[in-house]
Amino acid sequence: MEHAASVYGAHTFEGECAKENVGSGKVLQKLGMKYDHSSSYTKHDGSATYESDVYVLELEK
């Protein structure tokens, strides 16, 4: 994220994981991301849709 911020000027980062994937949510939190909202996503082949949690981190400019 630091690289994306310094090279590309990115300052907002978003991560999404399935609600049932508690471990991934913990990883996003350890990165400093905060829970933002609930959502859902569908696999590329359309075979399944998952309820998800979206986390956001905004770096200072």
PDB file of N, CA, C and O in Angstrom:
ATOM      1  N   MET A   1       0.819  -1.176   0.000  1.00  0.00           N
ATOM      2  CA  MET A   1       0.000   0.000   0.000  1.00  0.00           C
ATOM      3  C   MET A   1       0.871   1.252   0.000  1.00  0.00           C
ATOM      4  O   MET A   1       0.554   2.245  -0.654  1.00  0.00           O
ATOM      5  N   GLU A   2       1.971   1.188   0.742  1.00  0.00           N
ATOM      6  CA  GLU A   2       2.875   2.348   0.752  1.00  0.00           C
ATOM      7  C   GLU A   2       3.423   2.603  -0.649  1.00  0.00           C
ATOM      8  O   GLU A   2       3.534   3.753  -1.072  1.00  0.00           O
ATOM      9  N   HIS A   3       3.764   1.540  -1.369  1.00  0.00           N
ATOM     10  CA  HIS A   3       4.272   1.676  -2.733  1.00  0.00           C
ATOM     11  C   HIS A   3       3.211   2.316  -3.635  1.00  0.00           C
ATOM     12  O   HIS A   3       3.511   3.248  -4.381  1.00  0.00           O
ATOM     13  N   ALA A   4       1.981   1.822  -3.568  1.00  0.00           N
ATOM     14  CA  ALA A   4       0.906   2.375  -4.390  1.00  0.00           C
ATOM     15  C   ALA A   4       0.669   3.844  -4.054  1.00  0.00           C
ATOM     16  O   ALA A   4       0.354   4.643  -4.936  1.00  0.00           O
ATOM     17  N   ALA A   5       0.819   4.196  -2.785  1.00  0.00           N
ATOM     18  CA  ALA A   5       0.621   5.586  -2.378  1.00  0.00           C
ATOM     19  C   ALA A   5       1.740   6.474  -2.911  1.00  0.00           C
ATOM     20  O   ALA A   5       1.480   7.557  -3.436  1.00  0.00           O
ATOM     21  N   SER A   6       2.985   6.017  -2.775  1.00  0.00           N
ATOM     22  CA  SER A   6       4.103   6.872  -3.178  1.00  0.00           C
ATOM     23  C   SER A   6       4.285   6.936  -4.691  1.00  0.00           C
ATOM     24  O   SER A   6       4.641   7.990  -5.218  1.00  0.00           O
ATOM     25  N   VAL A   7       4.051   5.845  -5.395  1.00  0.00           N
ATOM     26  CA  VAL A   7       4.277   5.809  -6.836  1.00  0.00           C
ATOM     27  C   VAL A   7       3.047   6.266  -7.629  1.00  0.00           C
ATOM     28  O   VAL A   7       3.181   6.978  -8.624  1.00  0.00           O
ATOM     29  N   TYR A   8       1.866   5.865  -7.197  1.00  0.00           N
ATOM     30  CA  TYR A   8       0.660   6.125  -7.974  1.00  0.00           C
ATOM     31  C   TYR A   8      -0.285   7.147  -7.337  1.00  0.00           C
ATOM     32  O   TYR A   8      -1.287   7.531  -7.942  1.00  0.00           O
ATOM     33  N   GLY A   9       0.029   7.579  -6.137  1.00  0.00           N
ATOM     34  CA  GLY A   9      -0.815   8.563  -5.470  1.00  0.00           C
ATOM     35  C   GLY A   9      -2.092   7.993  -4.872  1.00  0.00           C
ATOM     36  O   GLY A   9      -3.004   8.740  -4.517  1.00  0.00           O
ATOM     37  N   ALA A  10      -2.157   6.669  -4.760  1.00  0.00           N
ATOM     38  CA  ALA A  10      -3.337   6.042  -4.164  1.00  0.00           C
ATOM     39  C   ALA A  10      -3.370   6.359  -2.670  1.00  0.00           C
ATOM     40  O   ALA A  10      -2.331   6.360  -2.011  1.00  0.00           O
ATOM     41  N   HIS A  11      -4.544   6.623  -2.146  1.00  0.00           N
ATOM     42  CA  HIS A  11      -4.637   6.872  -0.712  1.00  0.00           C
ATOM     43  C   HIS A  11      -5.825   6.161  -0.055  1.00  0.00           C
ATOM     44  O   HIS A  11      -5.942   6.156   1.170  1.00  0.00           O
ATOM     45  N   THR A  12      -6.703   5.564  -0.860  1.00  0.00           N
ATOM     46  CA  THR A  12      -7.816   4.804  -0.318  1.00  0.00           C
ATOM     47  C   THR A  12      -7.717   3.366  -0.806  1.00  0.00           C
ATOM     48  O   THR A  12      -7.576   3.110  -2.002  1.00  0.00           O
ATOM     49  N   PHE A  13      -7.793   2.434   0.135  1.00  0.00           N
ATOM     50  CA  PHE A  13      -7.683   1.014  -0.181  1.00  0.00           C
ATOM     51  C   PHE A  13      -8.898   0.300   0.379  1.00  0.00           C
ATOM     52  O   PHE A  13      -9.379   0.628   1.464  1.00  0.00           O
ATOM     53  N   GLU A  14      -9.391  -0.675  -0.365  1.00  0.00           N
ATOM     54  CA  GLU A  14     -10.580  -1.414   0.015  1.00  0.00           C
ATOM     55  C   GLU A  14     -10.301  -2.906  -0.082  1.00  0.00           C
ATOM     56  O   GLU A  14      -9.685  -3.367  -1.043  1.00  0.00           O
ATOM     57  N   GLY A  15     -10.750  -3.652   0.904  1.00  0.00           N
ATOM     58  CA  GLY A  15     -10.625  -5.102   0.894  1.00  0.00           C
ATOM     59  C   GLY A  15     -11.975  -5.725   1.183  1.00  0.00           C
ATOM     60  O   GLY A  15     -12.757  -5.189   1.969  1.00  0.00           O
ATOM     61  N   GLU A  16     -12.253  -6.854   0.553  1.00  0.00           N
ATOM     62  CA  GLU A  16     -13.546  -7.520   0.731  1.00  0.00           C
ATOM     63  C   GLU A  16     -13.320  -9.005   0.964  1.00  0.00           C
ATOM     64  O   GLU A  16     -12.486  -9.627   0.306  1.00  0.00           O
ATOM     65  N   CYS A  17     -14.064  -9.563   1.899  1.00  0.00           N
ATOM     66  CA  CYS A  17     -13.959 -11.001   2.152  1.00  0.00           C
ATOM     67  C   CYS A  17     -15.326 -11.547   2.530  1.00  0.00           C
ATOM     68  O   CYS A  17     -16.190 -10.825   3.027  1.00  0.00           O
ATOM     69  N   ALA A  18     -15.499 -12.829   2.284  1.00  0.00           N
ATOM     70  CA  ALA A  18     -16.749 -13.496   2.649  1.00  0.00           C
ATOM     71  C   ALA A  18     -16.944 -13.402   4.161  1.00  0.00           C
ATOM     72  O   ALA A  18     -15.988 -13.554   4.922  1.00  0.00           O
ATOM     73  N   LYS A  19     -18.189 -13.151   4.600  1.00  0.00           N
ATOM     74  CA  LYS A  19     -18.482 -13.046   6.031  1.00  0.00           C
ATOM     75  C   LYS A  19     -18.023 -14.291   6.783  1.00  0.00           C
ATOM     76  O   LYS A  19     -17.559 -14.197   7.920  1.00  0.00           O
ATOM     77  N   GLU A  20     -18.152 -15.449   6.153  1.00  0.00           N
ATOM     78  CA  GLU A  20     -17.781 -16.702   6.816  1.00  0.00           C
ATOM     79  C   GLU A  20     -16.267 -16.896   6.896  1.00  0.00           C
ATOM     80  O   GLU A  20     -15.795 -17.780   7.611  1.00  0.00           O
ATOM     81  N   ASN A  21     -15.509 -16.087   6.178  1.00  0.00           N
ATOM     82  CA  ASN A  21     -14.053 -16.195   6.181  1.00  0.00           C
ATOM     83  C   ASN A  21     -13.480 -15.245   7.231  1.00  0.00           C
ATOM     84  O   ASN A  21     -12.925 -14.198   6.901  1.00  0.00           O
ATOM     85  N   VAL A  22     -13.621 -15.624   8.488  1.00  0.00           N
ATOM     86  CA  VAL A  22     -13.226 -14.784   9.616  1.00  0.00           C
ATOM     87  C   VAL A  22     -11.733 -14.477   9.583  1.00  0.00           C
ATOM     88  O   VAL A  22     -11.327 -13.364   9.915  1.00  0.00           O
ATOM     89  N   GLY A  23     -10.912 -15.445   9.189  1.00  0.00           N
ATOM     90  CA  GLY A  23      -9.466 -15.244   9.141  1.00  0.00           C
ATOM     91  C   GLY A  23      -9.059 -14.117   8.205  1.00  0.00           C
ATOM     92  O   GLY A  23      -8.183 -13.319   8.538  1.00  0.00           O
ATOM     93  N   SER A  24      -9.684 -14.045   7.043  1.00  0.00           N
ATOM     94  CA  SER A  24      -9.358 -12.975   6.100  1.00  0.00           C
ATOM     95  C   SER A  24      -9.769 -11.616   6.650  1.00  0.00           C
ATOM     96  O   SER A  24      -9.068 -10.625   6.448  1.00  0.00           O
ATOM     97  N   GLY A  25     -10.893 -11.566   7.340  1.00  0.00           N
ATOM     98  CA  GLY A  25     -11.312 -10.318   7.974  1.00  0.00           C
ATOM     99  C   GLY A  25     -10.294  -9.849   8.997  1.00  0.00           C
ATOM    100  O   GLY A  25     -10.019  -8.654   9.105  1.00  0.00           O
ATOM    101  N   LYS A  26      -9.736 -10.789   9.749  1.00  0.00           N
ATOM    102  CA  LYS A  26      -8.720 -10.438  10.750  1.00  0.00           C
ATOM    103  C   LYS A  26      -7.446  -9.916  10.088  1.00  0.00           C
ATOM    104  O   LYS A  26      -6.808  -9.002  10.610  1.00  0.00           O
ATOM    105  N   VAL A  27      -7.074 -10.488   8.947  1.00  0.00           N
ATOM    106  CA  VAL A  27      -5.897 -10.007   8.213  1.00  0.00           C
ATOM    107  C   VAL A  27      -6.120  -8.574   7.762  1.00  0.00           C
ATOM    108  O   VAL A  27      -5.228  -7.739   7.915  1.00  0.00           O
ATOM    109  N   LEU A  28      -7.295  -8.267   7.208  1.00  0.00           N
ATOM    110  CA  LEU A  28      -7.591  -6.905   6.770  1.00  0.00           C
ATOM    111  C   LEU A  28      -7.539  -5.930   7.948  1.00  0.00           C
ATOM    112  O   LEU A  28      -7.056  -4.807   7.804  1.00  0.00           O
ATOM    113  N   GLN A  29      -8.034  -6.353   9.108  1.00  0.00           N
ATOM    114  CA  GLN A  29      -7.978  -5.509  10.294  1.00  0.00           C
ATOM    115  C   GLN A  29      -6.534  -5.294  10.750  1.00  0.00           C
ATOM    116  O   GLN A  29      -6.183  -4.190  11.167  1.00  0.00           O
ATOM    117  N   LYS A  30      -5.697  -6.324  10.678  1.00  0.00           N
ATOM    118  CA  LYS A  30      -4.284  -6.174  11.062  1.00  0.00           C
ATOM    119  C   LYS A  30      -3.544  -5.215  10.140  1.00  0.00           C
ATOM    120  O   LYS A  30      -2.555  -4.600  10.538  1.00  0.00           O
ATOM    121  N   LEU A  31      -4.031  -5.090   8.898  1.00  0.00           N
ATOM    122  CA  LEU A  31      -3.447  -4.134   7.957  1.00  0.00           C
ATOM    123  C   LEU A  31      -3.878  -2.702   8.269  1.00  0.00           C
ATOM    124  O   LEU A  31      -3.416  -1.756   7.631  1.00  0.00           O
ATOM    125  N   GLY A  32      -4.758  -2.552   9.246  1.00  0.00           N
ATOM    126  CA  GLY A  32      -5.232  -1.225   9.628  1.00  0.00           C
ATOM    127  C   GLY A  32      -6.563  -0.847   9.023  1.00  0.00           C
ATOM    128  O   GLY A  32      -7.045   0.269   9.221  1.00  0.00           O
ATOM    129  N   MET A  33      -7.168  -1.772   8.280  1.00  0.00           N
ATOM    130  CA  MET A  33      -8.451  -1.478   7.648  1.00  0.00           C
ATOM    131  C   MET A  33      -9.569  -1.557   8.681  1.00  0.00           C
ATOM    132  O   MET A  33      -9.494  -2.320   9.644  1.00  0.00           O
ATOM    133  N   LYS A  34     -10.603  -0.755   8.462  1.00  0.00           N
ATOM    134  CA  LYS A  34     -11.766  -0.711   9.348  1.00  0.00           C
ATOM    135  C   LYS A  34     -12.994  -1.181   8.572  1.00  0.00           C
ATOM    136  O   LYS A  34     -13.134  -0.910   7.379  1.00  0.00           O
ATOM    137  N   TYR A  35     -13.881  -1.891   9.272  1.00  0.00           N
ATOM    138  CA  TYR A  35     -15.124  -2.353   8.652  1.00  0.00           C
ATOM    139  C   TYR A  35     -15.878  -1.139   8.127  1.00  0.00           C
ATOM    140  O   TYR A  35     -15.997  -0.130   8.822  1.00  0.00           O
ATOM    141  N   ASP A  36     -16.389  -1.236   6.896  1.00  0.00           N
ATOM    142  CA  ASP A  36     -17.121  -0.126   6.287  1.00  0.00           C
ATOM    143  C   ASP A  36     -18.582  -0.487   6.016  1.00  0.00           C
ATOM    144  O   ASP A  36     -19.483   0.267   6.384  1.00  0.00           O
ATOM    145  N   HIS A  37     -18.824  -1.631   5.377  1.00  0.00           N
ATOM    146  CA  HIS A  37     -20.198  -2.020   5.087  1.00  0.00           C
ATOM    147  C   HIS A  37     -20.277  -3.482   4.650  1.00  0.00           C
ATOM    148  O   HIS A  37     -19.264  -4.121   4.365  1.00  0.00           O
ATOM    149  N   SER A  38     -21.508  -3.990   4.604  1.00  0.00           N
ATOM    150  CA  SER A  38     -21.763  -5.343   4.112  1.00  0.00           C
ATOM    151  C   SER A  38     -22.071  -5.269   2.624  1.00  0.00           C
ATOM    152  O   SER A  38     -22.555  -4.252   2.127  1.00  0.00           O
ATOM    153  N   SER A  39     -21.785  -6.357   1.924  1.00  0.00           N
ATOM    154  CA  SER A  39     -22.029  -6.418   0.489  1.00  0.00           C
ATOM    155  C   SER A  39     -22.192  -7.885   0.112  1.00  0.00           C
ATOM    156  O   SER A  39     -22.447  -8.730   0.970  1.00  0.00           O
ATOM    157  N   SER A  40     -22.045  -8.178  -1.163  1.00  0.00           N
ATOM    158  CA  SER A  40     -22.009  -9.557  -1.638  1.00  0.00           C
ATOM    159  C   SER A  40     -21.227  -9.583  -2.939  1.00  0.00           C
ATOM    160  O   SER A  40     -21.104  -8.567  -3.624  1.00  0.00           O
ATOM    161  N   TYR A  41     -20.704 -10.744  -3.271  1.00  0.00           N
ATOM    162  CA  TYR A  41     -20.006 -10.896  -4.546  1.00  0.00           C
ATOM    163  C   TYR A  41     -20.287 -12.281  -5.110  1.00  0.00           C
ATOM    164  O   TYR A  41     -20.560 -13.227  -4.370  1.00  0.00           O
ATOM    165  N   THR A  42     -20.215 -12.382  -6.418  1.00  0.00           N
ATOM    166  CA  THR A  42     -20.490 -13.628  -7.126  1.00  0.00           C
ATOM    167  C   THR A  42     -19.208 -14.129  -7.771  1.00  0.00           C
ATOM    168  O   THR A  42     -18.438 -13.346  -8.326  1.00  0.00           O
ATOM    169  N   LYS A  43     -18.983 -15.429  -7.697  1.00  0.00           N
ATOM    170  CA  LYS A  43     -17.817 -16.029  -8.349  1.00  0.00           C
ATOM    171  C   LYS A  43     -17.861 -15.717  -9.843  1.00  0.00           C
ATOM    172  O   LYS A  43     -18.934 -15.538 -10.418  1.00  0.00           O
ATOM    173  N   HIS A  44     -16.681 -15.653 -10.465  1.00  0.00           N
ATOM    174  CA  HIS A  44     -16.582 -15.305 -11.885  1.00  0.00           C
ATOM    175  C   HIS A  44     -17.427 -16.207 -12.784  1.00  0.00           C
ATOM    176  O   HIS A  44     -17.959 -15.761 -13.800  1.00  0.00           O
ATOM    177  N   ASP A  45     -17.544 -17.467 -12.403  1.00  0.00           N
ATOM    178  CA  ASP A  45     -18.326 -18.388 -13.243  1.00  0.00           C
ATOM    179  C   ASP A  45     -19.821 -18.369 -12.904  1.00  0.00           C
ATOM    180  O   ASP A  45     -20.610 -19.098 -13.505  1.00  0.00           O
ATOM    181  N   GLY A  46     -20.201 -17.525 -11.932  1.00  0.00           N
ATOM    182  CA  GLY A  46     -21.607 -17.387 -11.569  1.00  0.00           C
ATOM    183  C   GLY A  46     -22.163 -18.514 -10.729  1.00  0.00           C
ATOM    184  O   GLY A  46     -23.370 -18.571 -10.494  1.00  0.00           O
ATOM    185  N   SER A  47     -21.301 -19.421 -10.267  1.00  0.00           N
ATOM    186  CA  SER A  47     -21.772 -20.611  -9.567  1.00  0.00           C
ATOM    187  C   SER A  47     -22.171 -20.376  -8.113  1.00  0.00           C
ATOM    188  O   SER A  47     -22.879 -21.197  -7.532  1.00  0.00           O
ATOM    189  N   ALA A  48     -21.728 -19.266  -7.515  1.00  0.00           N
ATOM    190  CA  ALA A  48     -22.068 -19.015  -6.113  1.00  0.00           C
ATOM    191  C   ALA A  48     -21.973 -17.524  -5.819  1.00  0.00           C
ATOM    192  O   ALA A  48     -21.178 -16.799  -6.418  1.00  0.00           O
ATOM    193  N   THR A  49     -22.802 -17.090  -4.883  1.00  0.00           N
ATOM    194  CA  THR A  49     -22.759 -15.711  -4.399  1.00  0.00           C
ATOM    195  C   THR A  49     -22.536 -15.760  -2.898  1.00  0.00           C
ATOM    196  O   THR A  49     -23.133 -16.582  -2.204  1.00  0.00           O
ATOM    197  N   TYR A  50     -21.680 -14.883  -2.399  1.00  0.00           N
ATOM    198  CA  TYR A  50     -21.313 -14.855  -0.984  1.00  0.00           C
ATOM    199  C   TYR A  50     -21.658 -13.503  -0.368  1.00  0.00           C
ATOM    200  O   TYR A  50     -21.450 -12.459  -0.986  1.00  0.00           O
ATOM    201  N   GLU A  51     -22.181 -13.530   0.839  1.00  0.00           N
ATOM    202  CA  GLU A  51     -22.327 -12.309   1.624  1.00  0.00           C
ATOM    203  C   GLU A  51     -20.922 -11.922   2.069  1.00  0.00           C
ATOM    204  O   GLU A  51     -20.115 -12.788   2.406  1.00  0.00           O
ATOM    205  N   SER A  52     -20.629 -10.623   2.071  1.00  0.00           N
ATOM    206  CA  SER A  52     -19.259 -10.206   2.370  1.00  0.00           C
ATOM    207  C   SER A  52     -19.215  -8.979   3.267  1.00  0.00           C
ATOM    208  O   SER A  52     -20.210  -8.275   3.443  1.00  0.00           O
ATOM    209  N   ASP A  53     -18.041  -8.745   3.827  1.00  0.00           N
ATOM    210  CA  ASP A  53     -17.743  -7.544   4.594  1.00  0.00           C
ATOM    211  C   ASP A  53     -16.687  -6.764   3.832  1.00  0.00           C
ATOM    212  O   ASP A  53     -15.733  -7.339   3.309  1.00  0.00           O
ATOM    213  N   VAL A  54     -16.862  -5.454   3.773  1.00  0.00           N
ATOM    214  CA  VAL A  54     -15.925  -4.581   3.070  1.00  0.00           C
ATOM    215  C   VAL A  54     -15.201  -3.728   4.107  1.00  0.00           C
ATOM    216  O   VAL A  54     -15.824  -3.130   4.984  1.00  0.00           O
ATOM    217  N   TYR A  55     -13.883  -3.682   3.991  1.00  0.00           N
ATOM    218  CA  TYR A  55     -13.028  -2.910   4.884  1.00  0.00           C
ATOM    219  C   TYR A  55     -12.314  -1.836   4.078  1.00  0.00           C
ATOM    220  O   TYR A  55     -11.999  -2.037   2.905  1.00  0.00           O
ATOM    221  N   VAL A  56     -12.059  -0.688   4.716  1.00  0.00           N
ATOM    222  CA  VAL A  56     -11.433   0.437   4.023  1.00  0.00           C
ATOM    223  C   VAL A  56     -10.298   1.000   4.878  1.00  0.00           C
ATOM    224  O   VAL A  56     -10.377   1.032   6.106  1.00  0.00           O
ATOM    225  N   LEU A  57      -9.244   1.440   4.199  1.00  0.00           N
ATOM    226  CA  LEU A  57      -8.143   2.147   4.839  1.00  0.00           C
ATOM    227  C   LEU A  57      -7.851   3.384   4.014  1.00  0.00           C
ATOM    228  O   LEU A  57      -7.647   3.292   2.803  1.00  0.00           O
ATOM    229  N   GLU A  58      -7.831   4.539   4.657  1.00  0.00           N
ATOM    230  CA  GLU A  58      -7.470   5.777   3.990  1.00  0.00           C
ATOM    231  C   GLU A  58      -6.171   6.295   4.587  1.00  0.00           C
ATOM    232  O   GLU A  58      -6.090   6.589   5.779  1.00  0.00           O
ATOM    233  N   LEU A  59      -5.151   6.402   3.730  1.00  0.00           N
ATOM    234  CA  LEU A  59      -3.866   6.923   4.169  1.00  0.00           C
ATOM    235  C   LEU A  59      -3.876   8.436   4.070  1.00  0.00           C
ATOM    236  O   LEU A  59      -4.561   9.006   3.221  1.00  0.00           O
ATOM    237  N   GLU A  60      -3.120   9.079   4.931  1.00  0.00           N
ATOM    238  CA  GLU A  60      -3.010  10.529   4.855  1.00  0.00           C
ATOM    239  C   GLU A  60      -2.256  10.890   3.586  1.00  0.00           C
ATOM    240  O   GLU A  60      -1.334  10.189   3.171  1.00  0.00           O
ATOM    241  N   LYS A  61      -2.665  11.993   2.979  1.00  0.00           N
ATOM    242  CA  LYS A  61      -2.023  12.440   1.738  1.00  0.00           C
ATOM    243  C   LYS A  61      -0.732  13.154   2.052  1.00  0.00           C
ATOM    244  O   LYS A  61      -0.040  13.608   1.141  1.00  0.00           O
TER     245      LYS A  61
END
